[in-house]
Amino acid sequence: MIDSLVAAGAPVDRCCRILGVARQNYYKAKRRPTTPTQLRREWLTGLIREVHVASRGTYG
């Protein structure tokens, strides 16, 4: 969420303060490598979105 706000032009320190996240923890999490579980979840999310679109919103 912070990444999308920063991409829209909001300052990182303000986003972290509003969301109650320590700025150093935000940067630490950003540097952390992607795990196999995260990759699988991203893949599954994409697959579910495809099924949802293909079924015109019936499934997914």
Secondary structure as the mmCIF struct_conf table of DSSP 4:
data_model
#
loop_
_struct_conf.conf_type_id
_struct_conf.id
_struct_conf.beg_label_comp_id
_struct_conf.beg_label_asym_id
_struct_conf.beg_label_seq_id
_struct_conf.end_label_comp_id
_struct_conf.end_label_asym_id
_struct_conf.end_label_seq_id
HELX_RH_AL_P HELX_RH_AL_P1 ILE A 2 ALA A 7
TURN_TY1_P TURN_TY1_P1 ALA A 8 GLY A 9
HELX_RH_AL_P HELX_RH_AL_P2 VAL A 12 LEU A 19
TURN_TY1_P TURN_TY1_P2 GLY A 20 GLY A 20
HELX_RH_AL_P HELX_RH_AL_P3 ARG A 23 ARG A 31
BEND BEND1 ARG A 32 ARG A 32
HELX_LH_PP_P HELX_LH_PP_P1 PRO A 33 THR A 35
HELX_RH_AL_P HELX_RH_AL_P4 PRO A 36 ALA A 54
TURN_TY1_P TURN_TY1_P3 SER A 55 GLY A 57
BEND BEND2 THR A 58 THR A 58
#
